[in-house]
Amino acid sequence: MATAQTDQSVRSGISLQARVLSFPEVLAQSVANMAPSAAMALLPLLVFYSAGNATWLSFLLSVIVLLVVAYCASLFATRINSAGSFYVWVTRALGPAAGSSAGWGLVLGYLFTGIACVIGFEIYGSNLLQGYGVISAGNHWAHLILYLVGGIAPAVMAVSDIKISQRLAFFLEAASVTIILVLCIAVYVHNGGVLDHAQLSLKGGKAGGVVVGMVLAIFAFVGFESAGALGQEAKDPARSVPRAILWSCGIIGVFYLIVCYAQIYGFGAAAFGTATAPMPQLAGVVGLGWLGHVIAIGITCSMFACTLACLTAGSRMLLSLGHDGLLPKVFTHTTRHTKAPGVAIWAVAVPMTVIPIAYIAAGSVDTVLTGVEGTLATYGFMLAYGLVALAAPIYLFKLNEGKALAWILGILGAVTMLFVFYVNWIPTAIPNDIFPSLVGSFRWLPYVFLAWTAIGLAWYFIVRATRPEVVRAAGTWGDATDPAAAAEEAQGNRV
């Protein structure tokens, strides 16, 4: 057994001492990447504009859909341990072209989610400092410093010690979530009960609005899968990684339902629609105005933790692509003491910091830019989610472990992700009366995503034409636990 473990460590390039993350720390990766506190700061209000009193239903349906995808991902996580997560898993089932597309999509997702969080850190951080009189509204140097802190400080932590960074991320997010739940309890106490008949009867809600609202509700969940990137650094990864993927999606999904329901219940539908900073303002409505400042601090911390989680997951994706030869080998460099993928971390951190600074300097509005970057990130995640859902039953079929449930849920997950993209793209391509037309930068985002995907595929085919041996070995780095890959290698029929 010791020999086998040593052999696997040599293949992966990571020492046995690198498996240091316990289940709570692996769970922290997904929870921090979802940034539930930051998500609940604005997304319920945005969903409310479409779904009204049925906002909670949009979130409930989104929980179900994402649990379907999480189930499919868990089928891989119990069998394959890899820093490449979805990239490696999809490659095993659908081949290297689909696998590289999934990895390329996740790189887009982690990068632009991180950018949105850096912007959010600046927004809430500057509001806090202005509220306490530390800076003035027109102090551009202070805003620049906040951008740099929001982007560079998480990178320094990720390079220094992943164990410490994971614990800090979990602590920051847990504290924020706890404070928000206290506010929800205060709402129920203030209103003398928990039953809101307008919401429970879906008063004024429409089916089309619920479906449109699901698009933004799903964005609240993106990142739940990022625990899969820690397959080589987690203790007992075959248990901890799939549990973290499923638990984060389910637990945080329940949290979302509680918070969005409480926000509308506390304000009332009419007042909620006019709110600008719902949770801090809600604290004032229930007579706990002082709690609003604490919540704002929690949201700022949540943005920081999400940036850290995006760096962790995104860098591991670049690490795997680099080791497989689909990206330059420089991305495989790890630090001497912590074994963290230092080059890959900084490759993600620099654009995370520079892009928002450049856009804001060019005159963009930070709140609008947050929505644009977050929407683009969602497209990247949806591509990976749809592919992994489709890949799961096919992978089990290769193992002669075919399950009817896997086929049903896999097809459902893939079709749902395609539909979510369709809902966003169709108003731009074909004007209609069902979905509202996209405006401003949003109308171009589907095409930006399609261009990103095309570039990734073009690069893949260039590598395939010039170095076919790289494609044949795609998705095999750092893993000695995949029975399907072993069988294919023995038969010499790998795609």
N, C-alpha and C positions, 0 to 999 in steps of 0.2 A: 504493500500500500504506500509506504513512504517513497519507494522508487517511482511509482506511478505519479505521485504528486509532484515529485521533483521534475520528472519528464514534462509534465504539463506546464510547470512554471517556466522551464526553459523555452518551451514553444511560445508561451505568451509574452515572454520578455519582462514579466513582473514577478518579483520575488514572493516567496511564501509569506513574508512579513507584510506584503502589501494588502493581504486580505484582513483588513482591520475594521471594516464597517459592520456594526451590529444592525439588526433589523430596524430599530428606531432610526438609526442614522441613514439607512437606505430609504426608509419611508420619508425621511426629511427631504431627500432629493426631489421626490415627486411632489410633495406638499409645497415646498418652497418654489418649485418651478410653476406650480399652478397659481401661486400668490393669491390665496383666497381672500385675504383682507383687501388687497388692491383691487381684485375683481369685483368685490361687493361695494367698492367705493362709487362705482359709476354704472356698471353693466345692468343691474336691475332697472335703473331709470331708463336706459336705452332700450331694453327689452319692453318696458312698460309702454313706450311710445307706439309699439306695434301691437302688443298683446293686451294692454290694459289690465283689468282685474284677473286675466288669465295668465299673468306673468309667471306665477308659480307653476302653472301647467307646462309652459315652455321649458322651464328648468327641469321639471320632473321628466319630461320626454327626453331631454338632453342627457340626464343622468342615465336613463335606460339605454340610450344609444351608445354612450361612451362606455358603459359597463359591458356591452356586447363587444366592443373593440378591445377592452381590457381583458375580457375572457380569452379572446383569440390570442392576444399578446402573451397571456400567462401560459398558454399551451406551449409556446416556444421557450419561455423563460424557465420552465421546469426541466427542459431538455438541453438547452444551449446556453452557455455562459460566455458572454462576449461584451467588450466595450462598445461594439458596433450596434448592439441591440437590433432595432428594426431593419437596418441595412443587412446585417448578417442573416437574420431570420427570414426575410423575404428572399434573399439570394438562395437560401437552402431550398425553398419551395418553388419559386418562380423563375430562378435563374439570375445571373449577374446583372443583366440589363434592368430588370425590375428592382433588384436589390440596390443598385447604385442610384436609381431614381428615388427610392425611399430614403436613402441616406442623404441625397442631395436636397430632398424636400425638408428633412429634419434640420439640416444645416440652415436653410432659409428660415425655418420656424424658430429655432433657438436664437439666431442672430437678430431677427427683427422683433421677437418678443423681448430680448435683452435691450434693444434700442428703445422700445416703448417704455420699459421699466426705468431706464436711465432718464428719459424725459419725465416720467412720473415722479422719480426721486427729486428732480429739480423743481417740479411744480409744487409738490407738497412741502419739500424742504424750504423753498423760498417763501411760501405762504406762512410757514411756522416762524421763520426768522423775521419776516415782516410783522407778524402778529405780536412778537415780543419786542419789536423795535430795534432789532439787531442790524437789519439792512433796510434800505429803501427800495421801493418798487422799481426804480430806474437804475439800480446798481447792476450794470451788465457784468462787471468783474465778479461779483458775488454769484451771479447765475452761472458764469463760466466755471468757477471753482466747484459749484455743486455738480455740474456735468462731469467734471474731471473726477471728483470724489465718487460719484455714482457709477462711473465706468471703470476707473483704475483701481480703487480700493478693493472691490471684489476680486479682481484679477490677482492682486498681490496675495490675498488670502487663499485663493484657489491654488496658487503655485506653492505657497508656504507649507500648508498642511491641510489635506482634504478632510482629515478627521475633525480638526477644530472647525473648519469652515462648515461642515455638515451639521455639527452640533449647534453652532451659532445660528445657522439658517433655521433649524428646527425651533430653537428658543425664540427667535424673533417672530416667527410666524405663529407659534403657539401662544405667545403673549398677545399678539394682535387679535387672534381669533377669540381668545378668552374675553378680552375687553368688548368686542363686538357682541358676543353672546350675552354679556351683562347688560348691554344696551337693549337687546331684544327682550330680555326678562323685564326690564324696566318698562318697555312698551306694553307688555301684557298686564303688568301691575297697574300702570297708568290708565289703561282702557278697561280694567276690571274683568278681564277674561281673555281667552285665546281665540274665540270664534269670530271671524269676520265674514258675515253672511254675503257681503258683496263679492268677496273673492271666492268663497266656497261655492257660490252659485254661478260663478263666471259671468257676473253681470256686465253686459256690454262687450264681452269678449267675442272674437270671431276666429273661425278656424284658420283663415289665411293669416291673420295677425299672429296666432300662436306659432304657425310654421315659420314665418319670417323671424319671429322672436327667437326661435331655436338657433338661428345662425349665430347671433351674438351670445346666446347662452352657452353654446358649444365652445366659444372662445374662452369662456371662464375656466374650462377644463383642460385646455391644451397644456401639455407638460406633464400630465399624470404618468406618462410612459417613461419618463426620463430616468427612473430607477433602473431600467434595463441597461443603461450605460455603465452601471457599476458592477456588472457581472463578474469582473475580475478583481474587484476590490472589496466585495462583500463576503462576510462569513456565511457559509452554507447558502450560496447563491441560488441553488435550485429551490429553496424554500423562501428565503427572504425577498428575492426579487419579484417573483410572481405575486406574493402576498402584498408587497408594497404597491405594485401596480393596481391590484384590485381594491385594496383597502383605501388608498388615496382617492381613487375615483368615487367609491361608495361613501366614505365618511365625509369628504368635502362636499359631495353632492347633497347630502343631508343638511350640511351647514348652509349651503346656498339656498335650499328650500326654506329653512328657518329664517334666514336673514331677509330674503326678498319679500317673503310673506309679512314679516314684522315691519319692514320699511313702509309698505303700502298701508298696512293696518294702522301704523302710528300716525302717518300723515293724513290718511284719507286719500282716495284716488285723485280728487281735484287738486289738492295741495301738493301731492307728490309729483304730479306732472310739471309743476313750476319750480321744483327744487333745483338748486345748482350744486350743492355739496350735501347730498342727502343724509349721510350718517352724522356728521358733525351738527347739522341743522336739526336732525331728529333728536339728538341729545338735548337741545334746547326746548323742543316741543314737550318732552316728558319731564322737564324741570331739572335736567342734569347737564347744564351748559358747560360746566367745567370738564365733563367727560369728553366733550367734542375735541378739546385740545389733545387729550390723551389718545383719542382715536386717530387724529391726524398724524400724531407721532407714530402710531402703530402702522398706519398705511405707508408712511415714509420708510419704515423699517422693512415692511413687506416688499416694497419696490427693490430695496437693496438686496434682500434675500433672494428674490426672483432673478435678479441680474446674476448673482452668484451661482444659482442653480443652472441658468442658461449657459454660463461659461463652462461649468462642470460637464454638462451633457454635450454641448456643442463641441468642446475640445476633444472629448472621447470619440465622437463621430469622426472628426478629422484624423485622429490618431489611427483608427481602424482603417479608414480609406487610404491613409499613407502607408500603413504596413502592408496592405493588399496591393500597393502599386497604382492605385487609382488616383492618388494625389502624390506630390513630391515627397520624398523620404524625410525631408526636413521636419515634417509634422510628426514624425515618430520619436523625436528627441524628447527625453524625459530628464528631469532634474536629478542630480546625484543623490540627494538626501531623501527627498519625499517621493521620488519616482513619478511626480506629476508631469503631464505632457505640457511642459512650459511653453514651447513654441506654439503649439495648437491653442493654448489658452490665450496668449497674447494676439494670435491671429484673429481670434474672435473679439477680444476686448478692445482692440484699437478701433475697428470700424464701429463697434457699439458706442464708442465715445465720440469719434470724429464725425460720424454721419449726422447725429442730432445737432451738434454744434454748427456744422456747415449749413444745415437746413434753417436753423433758427437765425443764423447770421444773415441768411438770404431773405429773411422776412417772413418765414412760416410761423404760424401760430402753434404754440406747443400742444394745446389741447387737441386741435384738429390733427396735428402730426401724430399724436399718440394713437388715434383711431386708425389712421392710414397705415402706420407701421404694424399695428396689431392685426388688422385685417389681412395684410399681406402675409404675416406670420401664420395666420390660420390656414391659408391655402396650402402652405408647405406641410403643416401637420396633417391636413385632410388627405393629402396625397399619400403620406406614409400610413395613416390609419386605414385608408381604403385598401391599400396593398397588403398590409399585414392581416387584415380581416379575410381577404380572399386567399392569402397564402396559408393560413392555419389549417383548414381542412385538407388542402392538397399535401401539406407536409405530413399530416397524420396518415394520409393515404399511402404515402411513400414508406411509412413505417408499418404498414398493415395494421394500423390502429384506427381505421375509419370510424367516426362517430357521427350519427345523424345530427346531433345537437351542434357539432362543430360546423357541419355544412350549412345548416339553417342560419346560425348566427353569423357565420363568415360571409355568406351572401348578403344577409341583411345589413351587416356593417359596411360592406363595400358599396352597396346600392345607396345607403343613406349618405355616405360621404360624397358620392357622385351627385346626389340630389342637392346637397348643401351648396356645392360649387355651382350647380345649375341655377339655383335660386339667386346667387350673386351675379352670375354672368348673363343670364337671359335678359334682364331689363336693359343691359347695355347693347347687346347684339340685336335683340328683337323687341322693340317697344310693345308693351301690352298693358292691360288694365288690372292685372292680377298683382304684379309686383311693381313697386315704385322705381322709377328710373334712378340710376346712380348719378351723383353730381360731383363736380370738382375732380380731385385726384382719384376718388374712389372708382370712377368709371374706367380708369386705365389699369387698375390693379389686377384684374383677371388676366390681362394681356402681359403685364409685367411678370406674373407668375408663370404663364405659359412660355414666355421667353426664357426665364430662369431654368425651367424644366428642359427646354430644347437645348440650351447650352450644356446642361449636365449630360444629356443623352449624346450630344455631338462629341463631347470629350470622351465619353465611354467608348463610342465607336472608333474614335481615333486610337485610343489605347488598344482596343481589340484588334485593329488592323495592323498596328505597329508592334505590339507585344502580346500576342495571343496567349502566351503562357501566364500572363498576369490575370487575364480574364478567367482562365481555367482554374486558377487558385483563389479566385475572389471569394471572400467570406469565410476563409479557413483560418485566418490568423488568430492566434490566442485561444484556440478552442480545441479540446481533445475529448469532448463529451457528446458530440452529435452522432447518434447511431446512423442516421440517414446518410450523412456525408461519408462516414466510414464505409458504408455499404457501396456507395457510388464509386468511391476511390478504389475499392477492391475490384469492382467490375470494370473500371476504366472507362466509364460512360458518362463522366461529368460533363454538363453542358458548358 
